[in-house]
């Protein structure tokens, strides 16, 4: 499973950096709030520079402040990253063109639901890193608190067409079912 520990490492590093900044601010009597914007801009710049080395150039990148994110009807499923703050994401794969091999959809958000409808014969894998996660895949349910939750179709690797949904968020409610 690709990038399985990456979100956990990134979140851990961010927590350590924020804690060190707060500690140094208290020890040296510095207003840490004044430093937040420059630090965020520096981190955004590092992310923009490092992203091409971490993610395939064919991966689509989409930003929205608020949802909803909708992929319904006739559409082509491709590797993509979706970033938004609040809202829902719905992926209806029943009429979609799904390529052979594994297609990865990464969703980064603060709060919302993700729902996926899948046709028979397509393998699905769900990976979620969140403070609170509730994931359901074809009737199987997993919950997590500050943990990494993984669910996959039986014999996922044997399917000719596979869709992997990776979510990194604060509170996750993810559901996938056959249609």
Backbone as JSON, one array per atom type, in Angstrom:
{
  "sequence": "XXXXXXXXXXXXXXXXXXXXXXXXXXXXXXXXXXXXXXXXXXXXXXXXXXXXXXXXXXXXXXXXXXXXXXXXXXXXXXXXXXXXXXXXXXXXXXXXXXXXXXXXXXXXXXXXXXXXXXXXXXXXXXXXXXXXXXXXXXXXXXXXXXXXXXXXXXXXXXXXXXXXXXXXXXXXXXXXXXX",
  "N": [[0.84, -1.17, 0.0], [0.67, 2.09, -0.99], [2.26, 5.07, 0.21], [1.34, 4.81, 2.83], [2.12, 5.52, 5.47], [2.73, 8.19, 5.19], [0.85, 10.47, 5.6], [0.59, 10.34, 8.4], [3.21, 10.81, 9.3], [3.63, 13.43, 8.35], [1.65, 14.86, 9.77], [2.55, 14.36, 12.38], [5.08, 15.67, 12.33], [4.23, 18.32, 11.9], [2.82, 18.8, 14.29], [4.89, 18.6, 16.16], [6.55, 20.75, 15.31], [4.81, 22.96, 15.71], [4.44, 22.77, 18.47], [7.08, 23.18, 19.39], [7.45, 25.82, 18.49], [5.55, 27.18, 20.06], [6.59, 26.63, 22.63], [9.17, 27.83, 22.51], [8.32, 30.43, 22.08], [7.09, 31.03, 24.53], [9.28, 30.73, 26.29], [11.12, 32.64, 25.34], [9.66, 34.92, 25.36], [8.2, 35.76, 23.04], [5.88, 36.83, 20.59], [4.17, 34.45, 19.19], [2.03, 34.32, 17.47], [2.39, 36.35, 15.58], [4.26, 35.24, 13.94], [2.98, 33.23, 12.61], [1.73, 33.57, 9.98], [4.0, 34.09, 8.21], [5.36, 31.62, 8.58], [3.44, 29.77, 7.67], [3.34, 30.55, 4.97], [5.96, 29.91, 4.17], [5.93, 27.1, 4.56], [3.94, 26.45, 2.66], [5.29, 27.17, 0.31], [7.43, 25.33, 0.36], [5.96, 22.99, 0.11], [4.89, 23.36, -2.49], [7.26, 23.27, -3.97], [8.19, 20.68, -3.39], [6.14, 18.95, -4.12], [6.04, 18.02, -6.94], [7.95, 15.97, -6.85], [6.89, 14.11, -5.18], [4.36, 13.38, -6.02], [2.87, 11.99, -8.92], [3.23, 13.56, -12.13], [0.95, 13.41, -13.71], [-1.17, 13.5, -12.03], [-4.12, 15.09, -11.22], [-4.85, 18.28, -9.79], [-6.91, 19.88, -7.5], [-8.47, 22.66, -5.99], [-10.71, 23.86, -3.58], [-12.61, 26.04, -1.57], [-15.02, 25.56, -0.21], [-17.17, 22.69, -0.28], [-19.8, 21.48, -2.39], [-18.07, 18.58, -3.7], [-18.45, 16.97, -6.66], [-18.6, 14.07, -8.58], [-20.21, 12.71, -10.94], [-22.39, 10.81, -13.15], [-21.34, 10.4, -16.53], [-17.99, 10.17, -16.56], [-14.38, 10.31, -16.5], [-12.33, 8.45, -14.49], [-9.5, 9.5, -12.84], [-6.15, 9.75, -11.51], [-6.08, 11.93, -8.8], [-5.8, 14.85, -6.68], [-7.61, 16.41, -4.19], [-8.41, 19.34, -2.53], [-10.11, 20.87, 0.1], [-11.96, 22.88, 2.48], [-14.52, 22.67, 3.96], [-17.34, 20.57, 3.47], [-18.99, 18.2, 1.29], [-18.01, 15.25, -0.5], [-18.78, 13.5, -3.4], [-18.55, 10.57, -5.2], [-19.58, 9.01, -7.9], [-19.2, 6.12, -9.39], [-20.56, 4.48, -11.08], [-21.32, 4.99, -13.76], [-18.96, 5.8, -14.73], [-15.83, 5.94, -16.52], [-13.44, 3.72, -15.8], [-10.06, 3.25, -15.57], [-7.81, 0.46, -16.29], [-5.83, -1.11, -13.76], [-4.55, 0.58, -10.81], [-6.18, 3.4, -9.56], [-5.75, 6.43, -7.9], [-7.37, 8.48, -5.63], [-6.96, 11.28, -3.79], [-8.06, 12.99, -0.98], [-8.04, 15.91, 0.79], [-9.16, 17.53, 3.57], [-11.03, 19.51, 5.96], [-13.53, 19.08, 7.33], [-16.27, 16.98, 6.67], [-18.22, 14.76, 4.53], [-17.55, 11.76, 2.69], [-18.72, 10.05, -0.04], [-19.08, 7.12, -1.98], [-20.11, 5.42, -4.86], [-19.99, 2.3, -6.29], [-19.49, 0.25, -9.16], [-20.15, -3.28, -9.74], [-17.37, -5.52, -9.84], [-15.23, -3.83, -9.54], [-12.44, -3.08, -7.62], [-12.1, -1.68, -4.37], [-10.39, 0.47, -2.17], [-10.02, 2.0, 0.95], [-8.43, 4.53, 2.72], [-7.81, 6.28, 5.61], [-6.72, 9.04, 7.47], [-7.27, 10.62, 10.33], [-8.52, 12.68, 13.04], [-10.93, 11.74, 14.08], [-12.46, 8.98, 12.71], [-14.91, 7.39, 10.71], [-15.52, 4.75, 8.79], [-17.06, 3.02, 6.15], [-17.29, 0.2, 4.17], [-18.88, -1.5, 1.83], [-20.66, -2.56, 3.76], [-18.95, -3.36, 5.81], [-17.56, -1.99, 8.75], [-15.35, 0.41, 10.14], [-13.83, 2.16, 12.79], [-11.98, 4.92, 14.06], [-9.79, 6.66, 16.28], [-7.62, 9.21, 16.36], [-6.05, 7.67, 14.6], [-4.92, 5.52, 11.92], [-7.02, 4.39, 9.47], [-7.85, 1.58, 7.57], [-9.51, 0.02, 4.9], [-10.5, -2.49, 2.61], [-11.66, -3.99, -0.45], [-12.45, -7.48, -0.63], [-9.72, -9.44, -1.58], [-8.47, -7.32, -3.01], [-6.2, -6.65, -4.62], [-6.41, -8.39, -6.77], [-8.31, -7.49, -8.55], [-9.01, -6.19, -11.79], [-9.55, -3.51, -12.32], [-9.06, -0.93, -10.09], [-9.84, 1.29, -7.4], [-8.44, 3.55, -5.25], [-9.1, 5.29, -2.39], [-7.88, 7.91, -0.6], [-7.94, 9.65, 2.37], [-7.29, 12.57, 4.21], [-7.91, 14.28, 7.04], [-9.75, 16.24, 9.52], [-12.16, 15.34, 10.78], [-13.59, 12.41, 9.67], [-16.03, 10.89, 7.64], [-16.67, 8.27, 5.82], [-18.02, 6.5, 3.15], [-18.57, 3.68, 1.13], [-20.24, 1.88, -1.4], [-21.79, -0.8, -3.27], [-23.52, -0.27, -6.3]],
  "CA": [[0.0, 0.0, 0.0], [1.51, 3.25, -1.18], [2.12, 6.26, 1.05], [0.48, 4.48, 3.97], [2.5, 6.25, 6.67], [3.06, 9.57, 4.88], [0.04, 11.46, 6.32], [0.9, 10.26, 9.82], [4.5, 11.47, 9.49], [3.43, 14.87, 8.14], [0.9, 15.39, 10.92], [3.45, 14.32, 13.53], [6.07, 16.74, 12.19], [3.55, 19.6, 12.11], [2.52, 18.94, 15.72], [6.17, 18.87, 16.84], [6.97, 22.12, 14.97], [3.92, 23.9, 16.38], [4.74, 22.72, 19.9], [8.36, 23.85, 19.59], [7.25, 27.26, 18.32], [4.86, 27.68, 21.26], [7.52, 26.54, 23.75], [10.17, 28.89, 22.36], [7.63, 31.7, 22.27], [6.91, 31.24, 25.96], [10.58, 30.87, 26.93], [11.81, 33.86, 24.89], [8.69, 36.01, 25.4], [7.96, 36.18, 21.65], [4.49, 36.65, 20.15], [4.2, 33.42, 18.15], [0.97, 34.61, 16.52], [2.93, 37.2, 14.52], [5.08, 34.4, 13.07], [2.17, 32.18, 11.96], [1.56, 33.77, 8.55], [5.23, 33.78, 7.47], [5.65, 30.18, 8.64], [2.5, 29.11, 6.76], [3.78, 30.82, 3.6], [7.17, 29.12, 3.93], [5.5, 25.71, 4.39], [3.25, 26.35, 1.37], [6.34, 27.2, -0.71], [8.13, 24.04, 0.4], [5.04, 22.0, -0.45], [4.83, 23.55, -3.93], [8.52, 22.81, -4.55], [8.37, 19.24, -3.19], [5.02, 18.18, -4.67], [6.34, 17.26, -8.16], [8.78, 14.81, -6.54], [6.12, 13.18, -4.36], [3.16, 12.97, -6.73], [3.02, 11.87, -10.36], [2.8, 14.77, -12.85], [-0.37, 13.2, -14.3], [-2.19, 13.65, -10.99], [-4.83, 16.37, -11.26], [-4.86, 18.99, -8.51], [-8.08, 20.74, -7.43], [-8.66, 23.38, -4.74], [-11.99, 24.55, -3.34], [-12.75, 26.41, -0.16], [-16.16, 24.82, 0.29], [-17.74, 21.7, -1.18], [-19.62, 20.04, -2.57], [-17.29, 18.02, -4.79], [-19.32, 15.97, -7.3], [-18.17, 13.35, -9.77], [-21.37, 11.86, -11.23], [-22.68, 10.64, -14.56], [-20.26, 9.86, -17.35], [-16.73, 10.87, -16.35], [-13.21, 9.44, -16.49], [-11.66, 8.43, -13.19], [-8.06, 9.66, -12.97], [-5.46, 10.1, -10.27], [-6.27, 13.34, -8.49], [-5.76, 15.35, -5.32], [-8.66, 17.42, -3.99], [-8.26, 20.06, -1.27], [-11.17, 21.8, 0.46], [-12.12, 23.02, 3.92], [-15.76, 22.1, 4.45], [-18.28, 20.14, 2.45], [-19.09, 16.78, 1.0], [-17.51, 14.78, -1.8], [-19.52, 12.33, -3.87], [-17.95, 9.95, -6.38], [-20.45, 7.97, -8.44], [-18.41, 5.42, -10.4], [-21.4, 3.51, -11.79], [-21.29, 5.27, -15.19], [-17.64, 6.36, -15.02], [-14.82, 5.13, -17.21], [-12.39, 3.43, -14.82], [-8.97, 2.59, -16.29], [-7.24, -0.73, -15.66], [-4.8, -0.78, -12.78], [-5.0, 1.3, -9.62], [-6.37, 4.85, -9.64], [-5.74, 6.96, -6.53], [-8.02, 9.77, -5.38], [-6.61, 11.77, -2.47], [-8.92, 14.09, -0.56], [-7.56, 16.58, 1.99], [-10.19, 18.47, 3.97], [-11.19, 19.68, 7.4], [-14.74, 18.45, 7.85], [-17.26, 16.64, 5.65], [-18.46, 13.35, 4.25], [-17.19, 11.26, 1.36], [-19.55, 8.9, -0.43], [-18.67, 6.54, -3.25], [-20.93, 4.33, -5.39], [-19.06, 1.52, -7.1], [-20.11, -0.86, -9.89], [-19.58, -4.61, -9.49], [-16.16, -5.81, -10.6], [-14.19, -2.83, -9.29], [-11.91, -3.16, -6.26], [-12.06, -0.39, -3.67], [-9.61, 0.54, -0.94], [-10.18, 3.26, 1.65], [-7.41, 4.82, 3.71], [-8.14, 7.55, 6.24], [-5.96, 9.52, 8.61], [-8.07, 11.71, 10.89], [-8.7, 12.63, 14.49], [-12.04, 10.81, 14.24], [-12.82, 8.37, 11.43], [-15.87, 6.32, 10.59], [-15.46, 4.31, 7.39], [-17.87, 1.84, 5.81], [-17.03, -0.31, 2.83], [-19.72, -2.65, 1.51], [-21.23, -3.11, 4.98], [-17.94, -3.48, 6.87], [-17.36, -0.69, 9.39], [-14.18, 0.62, 10.98], [-13.78, 3.46, 13.43], [-10.66, 5.21, 14.6], [-9.58, 7.91, 16.99], [-6.2, 9.49, 16.19], [-5.43, 6.47, 14.03], [-5.0, 5.29, 10.5], [-8.03, 3.37, 9.21], [-7.74, 0.97, 6.25], [-10.51, -0.96, 4.5], [-10.35, -2.83, 1.2], [-12.46, -5.09, -0.98], [-11.8, -8.79, -0.53], [-8.79, -9.7, -2.69], [-8.38, -6.05, -3.73], [-5.12, -6.66, -5.61], [-6.72, -9.26, -7.91], [-9.23, -6.81, -9.47], [-8.37, -5.54, -12.94], [-9.74, -2.07, -12.11], [-9.08, -0.65, -8.65], [-9.86, 2.7, -7.0], [-7.97, 3.74, -3.87], [-9.48, 6.59, -1.85], [-7.08, 8.28, 0.57], [-8.48, 10.87, 2.97], [-6.58, 13.14, 5.35], [-8.81, 15.33, 7.48], [-9.95, 16.34, 10.96], [-13.2, 14.36, 11.09], [-13.91, 11.72, 8.42], [-17.12, 9.95, 7.52], [-16.45, 7.77, 4.46], [-18.87, 5.35, 2.85], [-18.55, 3.16, -0.24], [-21.15, 0.76, -1.54], [-22.1, -1.21, -4.64], [-24.75, 0.28, -6.85]],
  "C": [[0.88, 1.24, 0.0], [1.21, 4.33, -0.16], [1.31, 6.02, 2.32], [0.83, 5.3, 5.2], [2.75, 7.72, 6.44], [2.18, 10.58, 5.62], [0.35, 11.48, 7.81], [2.21, 10.98, 10.13], [4.34, 12.98, 9.36], [2.7, 15.49, 9.32], [1.78, 15.41, 12.16], [4.49, 15.43, 13.5], [5.43, 18.1, 12.43], [3.22, 19.84, 13.58], [3.8, 19.27, 16.5], [6.62, 20.3, 16.57], [6.11, 23.16, 15.68], [4.21, 23.94, 17.88], [6.06, 23.4, 20.22], [8.23, 25.37, 19.46], [6.57, 27.85, 19.55], [5.79, 27.68, 22.48], [8.57, 27.66, 23.68], [9.55, 30.27, 22.54], [7.44, 32.04, 23.74], [8.25, 31.49, 26.66], [11.25, 32.21, 26.59], [10.89, 35.08, 24.86], [8.49, 36.63, 24.01], [6.49, 35.9, 21.32], [4.49, 35.7, 18.95], [3.13, 33.68, 17.1], [1.44, 35.45, 15.35], [3.71, 36.35, 13.51], [4.26, 33.39, 12.27], [2.05, 32.36, 10.46], [2.86, 33.52, 7.78], [5.58, 32.29, 7.46], [4.73, 29.41, 7.7], [2.91, 29.34, 5.31], [5.04, 30.03, 3.24], [6.81, 27.65, 3.71], [4.78, 25.5, 3.06], [4.26, 26.35, 0.22], [7.1, 25.9, -0.77], [7.25, 22.96, -0.21], [4.97, 22.12, -1.97], [6.11, 23.07, -4.62], [8.67, 21.29, -4.47], [7.31, 18.39, -3.87], [5.35, 17.42, -5.95], [7.18, 16.0, -7.93], [8.03, 13.74, -5.77], [4.96, 12.59, -5.14], [3.45, 12.94, -8.23], [2.54, 13.14, -11.06], [1.42, 14.63, -13.5], [-1.5, 13.37, -13.29], [-2.8, 15.04, -11.06], [-4.89, 16.97, -9.86], [-6.04, 19.97, -8.52], [-8.2, 21.35, -6.03], [-10.06, 23.98, -4.71], [-12.02, 24.91, -1.87], [-13.88, 25.6, 0.47], [-16.64, 23.83, -0.76], [-19.03, 22.22, -1.74], [-18.71, 19.72, -3.77], [-18.16, 16.91, -5.38], [-18.65, 15.4, -8.52], [-19.29, 12.35, -10.05], [-21.56, 11.76, -12.74], [-21.52, 10.0, -15.29], [-19.01, 10.72, -17.18], [-15.59, 9.86, -16.32], [-12.51, 9.56, -15.14], [-10.15, 8.51, -13.44], [-7.45, 9.91, -11.6], [-5.67, 11.58, -10.02], [-6.13, 13.6, -7.0], [-6.79, 16.47, -5.22], [-8.46, 18.01, -2.59], [-9.48, 20.95, -1.07], [-11.31, 21.84, 1.97], [-13.35, 22.28, 4.44], [-16.62, 21.66, 3.28], [-18.25, 18.64, 2.26], [-18.48, 16.48, -0.36], [-18.28, 13.52, -2.16], [-18.9, 11.86, -5.18], [-18.85, 8.81, -6.82], [-19.71, 7.33, -9.61], [-19.25, 4.51, -11.29], [-21.42, 3.74, -13.29], [-19.92, 5.78, -15.63], [-16.77, 5.38, -15.79], [-13.66, 4.96, -16.23], [-11.27, 2.69, -15.54], [-8.5, 1.32, -15.57], [-6.1, -0.3, -14.74], [-5.42, -0.03, -11.61], [-5.06, 2.8, -9.89], [-6.5, 5.37, -8.22], [-6.39, 8.34, -6.51], [-7.69, 10.16, -3.95], [-7.46, 13.0, -2.16], [-8.38, 14.61, 0.77], [-8.59, 17.63, 2.36], [-10.27, 18.53, 5.49], [-12.37, 18.88, 7.93], [-15.71, 18.19, 6.71], [-17.39, 15.14, 5.5], [-17.95, 13.02, 2.86], [-18.05, 10.03, 1.1], [-19.12, 8.44, -1.81], [-19.6, 5.4, -3.61], [-20.1, 3.62, -6.43], [-19.81, 0.43, -7.86], [-19.44, -2.19, -9.51], [-18.33, -4.78, -10.35], [-15.04, -4.8, -10.44], [-13.75, -2.97, -7.84], [-11.8, -1.78, -5.65], [-11.23, -0.53, -2.41], [-9.8, 1.94, -0.35], [-9.08, 3.38, 2.7], [-7.72, 6.19, 4.29], [-7.24, 7.82, 7.43], [-6.68, 10.74, 9.14], [-8.07, 11.62, 12.41], [-9.81, 11.64, 14.8], [-12.42, 10.3, 12.86], [-13.93, 7.36, 11.62], [-15.9, 5.96, 9.11], [-16.29, 3.05, 7.23], [-17.58, 1.47, 4.37], [-17.84, -1.58, 2.65], [-20.23, -3.35, 2.78], [-20.24, -3.31, 6.11], [-17.64, -2.09, 7.41], [-16.1, -0.69, 10.23], [-14.24, 2.04, 11.54], [-12.38, 3.67, 13.98], [-10.63, 6.56, 15.28], [-8.08, 8.15, 17.02], [-5.47, 8.27, 15.63], [-5.62, 6.42, 12.53], [-5.97, 4.14, 10.26], [-7.89, 2.89, 7.77], [-8.86, -0.03, 6.06], [-10.29, -1.26, 3.02], [-11.3, -3.96, 0.83], [-11.71, -6.4, -0.76], [-10.96, -9.01, -1.79], [-8.65, -8.49, -3.6], [-7.36, -6.09, -4.87], [-5.45, -7.49, -6.85], [-7.68, -8.6, -8.92], [-8.45, -6.14, -10.6], [-8.43, -4.01, -12.8], [-9.9, -1.83, -10.61], [-9.08, 0.86, -8.42], [-9.47, 2.76, -5.53], [-8.32, 5.16, -3.46], [-8.67, 6.84, -0.59], [-7.6, 9.61, 1.09], [-7.62, 11.29, 4.15], [-7.42, 14.33, 5.79], [-8.89, 15.37, 9.0], [-10.98, 15.31, 11.41], [-13.66, 13.74, 9.77], [-15.12, 10.81, 8.59], [-17.12, 9.5, 6.06], [-17.3, 6.52, 4.27], [-18.73, 4.97, 1.38], [-19.47, 1.97, -0.3], [-21.35, 0.45, -3.02], [-23.42, -0.6, -5.06], [-25.19, -0.57, -8.0]]
}
